[in-house]
Amino acid sequence: MRQEFIQEMKEKLLAEKARIESELASIGPRDPNNPENFTAAFPDFGTSEDDNALETTLYNDRISQEQALEDTLQDVNAALERVEKSAYGTCKYCKREIPEERLEARPEAGACVECKKKLTMEP
C-alpha cells in the first residue's frame, strides 16, 4: 500500500479522533476510573414531572450517543495502532489488502468487505 495513502488516512483518522473526543466531551466528562471512556452527564432542568421526563429522555439519548461514539473511537484508535505497527490496510481475518476505496469510505476499517459480510450475515 502506498505510504502517501497511509499518511492521508492517518491524518483523517486523527481528525476523526479529535472530532469524536470533542463530541464526547460535550456529552459528559471522562470516566476517572477509565480514561478511555466518558460518562454521560445527567441534565438538571428542574423538579416538575415534565422536567424529570425530559431529563430522563435526554439522559437516555446521551447514553446511547456516548456508546456509539465510544465504539467508533475504539475502531479509530485500533486503526491508528495498525498504522503504527505497519499493519494498516490489511484485513485482520483473511490477511489480504483492503482496497483503498473501502479505506477512503471508512478509514477505521479493519476488515475487507468480504470478511465483514461473512461476520455480519445471519445464520
Backbone torsions as a table, in degrees:
resi	resn	phi	psi	omega
1	MET	NA	141.1	-177.1
2	ARG	-65.0	134.3	179.1
3	GLN	-62.0	-35.7	179.3
4	GLU	-63.5	-40.1	179.3
5	PHE	-66.0	-44.6	179.4
6	ILE	-61.0	-41.7	178.4
7	GLN	-64.3	-40.4	177.0
8	GLU	-62.0	-42.9	179.1
9	MET	-67.6	-37.0	177.7
10	LYS	-61.5	-43.0	178.5
11	GLU	-63.3	-40.6	176.6
12	LYS	-63.3	-42.5	-179.8
13	LEU	-63.9	-41.9	179.0
14	LEU	-65.6	-38.6	177.1
15	ALA	-66.3	-40.7	178.8
16	GLU	-66.2	-39.7	177.5
17	LYS	-60.0	-46.3	179.1
18	ALA	-62.5	-41.4	179.6
19	ARG	-63.7	-45.5	-178.7
20	ILE	-65.3	-44.8	179.8
21	GLU	-62.8	-36.6	177.2
22	SER	-65.5	-42.7	179.4
23	GLU	-66.2	-40.8	177.1
24	LEU	-63.2	-39.6	179.1
25	ALA	-63.5	-28.8	178.5
26	SER	-75.5	-19.0	179.0
27	ILE	-85.3	-37.5	-178.5
28	GLY	177.5	174.5	-177.2
29	PRO	-77.6	167.3	173.2
30	ARG	-66.0	147.9	176.4
31	ASP	-73.5	119.0	-177.6
32	PRO	-63.7	-23.9	179.5
33	ASN	-85.1	-18.5	179.5
34	ASN	-149.2	94.1	-175.1
35	PRO	-62.2	-10.6	176.6
36	GLU	-78.3	-17.5	-177.5
37	ASN	-110.9	159.5	175.6
38	PHE	-116.3	164.1	179.4
39	THR	-124.4	119.3	179.8
40	ALA	-62.1	132.3	179.2
41	ALA	-83.1	138.3	177.2
42	PHE	-84.0	122.2	-179.0
43	PRO	-71.9	154.9	179.2
44	ASP	-133.3	101.6	-178.2
45	PHE	-100.8	-21.3	-176.9
46	GLY	157.5	-165.2	-174.0
47	THR	-115.4	-1.3	-180.0
48	SER	-72.4	162.3	178.0
49	GLU	-59.9	-40.1	178.7
50	ASP	-63.8	-42.0	177.8
51	ASP	-62.2	-44.4	-179.6
52	ASN	-63.1	-40.4	178.8
53	ALA	-64.7	-43.3	178.8
54	LEU	-64.2	-42.8	178.7
55	GLU	-59.8	-45.3	-178.8
56	THR	-64.8	-43.1	179.1
57	THR	-62.8	-47.2	-180.0
58	LEU	-63.5	-41.2	179.1
59	TYR	-62.4	-44.7	177.9
60	ASN	-61.3	-40.0	176.6
61	ASP	-62.6	-42.6	179.9
62	ARG	-63.0	-40.5	179.5
63	ILE	-63.1	-44.1	178.8
64	SER	-63.1	-45.0	179.9
65	GLN	-64.4	-42.4	178.7
66	GLU	-58.9	-46.2	-178.5
67	GLN	-63.0	-43.6	179.5
68	ALA	-63.6	-43.2	179.4
69	LEU	-66.8	-40.8	178.6
70	GLU	-64.2	-37.9	177.1
71	ASP	-62.8	-44.1	179.0
72	THR	-66.3	-41.0	178.6
73	LEU	-61.2	-39.0	177.4
74	GLN	-61.7	-42.3	177.6
75	ASP	-63.8	-42.4	179.4
76	VAL	-63.5	-45.8	179.1
77	ASN	-62.5	-38.2	177.5
78	ALA	-64.8	-39.5	178.3
79	ALA	-65.6	-41.3	177.7
80	LEU	-63.5	-36.4	176.4
81	GLU	-64.9	-40.3	177.4
82	ARG	-64.0	-36.2	176.5
83	VAL	-60.6	-47.0	-178.0
84	GLU	-64.8	-30.7	-179.2
85	LYS	-91.9	8.4	-178.6
86	SER	58.3	33.2	178.3
87	ALA	-115.4	5.5	-178.0
88	TYR	-66.6	136.9	176.8
89	GLY	91.0	4.2	177.7
90	THR	-110.9	129.7	179.4
91	CYS	-63.3	129.5	-177.9
92	LYS	-73.9	-7.2	-179.8
93	TYR	-103.3	-53.6	-176.1
94	CYS	-99.5	-8.5	178.1
95	LYS	67.2	12.2	175.2
96	ARG	-86.3	162.3	179.2
97	GLU	-70.7	135.3	176.3
98	ILE	-82.2	129.9	-178.9
99	PRO	-58.7	143.5	-179.9
100	GLU	-57.0	-34.8	-179.4
101	GLU	-60.6	-40.1	178.3
102	ARG	-66.4	-43.5	-179.1
103	LEU	-68.2	-32.2	175.5
104	GLU	-65.9	-38.7	-179.8
105	ALA	-74.5	-35.9	-178.4
106	ARG	-143.2	83.8	-175.1
107	PRO	-57.4	-25.0	-178.8
108	GLU	-85.1	1.7	-177.8
109	ALA	-59.7	135.2	176.9
110	GLY	-114.5	0.2	-178.7
111	ALA	-134.7	150.0	174.7
112	CYS	-73.0	165.9	-177.5
113	VAL	-61.1	-41.5	-177.8
114	GLU	-61.9	-46.2	179.8
115	CYS	-68.3	-38.5	179.2
116	LYS	-62.8	-41.0	177.7
117	LYS	-62.0	-43.1	179.0
118	LYS	-61.5	-39.0	-178.1
119	LEU	-71.5	-31.8	-174.6
120	THR	-98.7	-5.9	178.2
121	MET	-68.7	141.0	176.9
122	GLU	-80.5	146.1	-179.2
123	PRO	-68.5	NA	NA
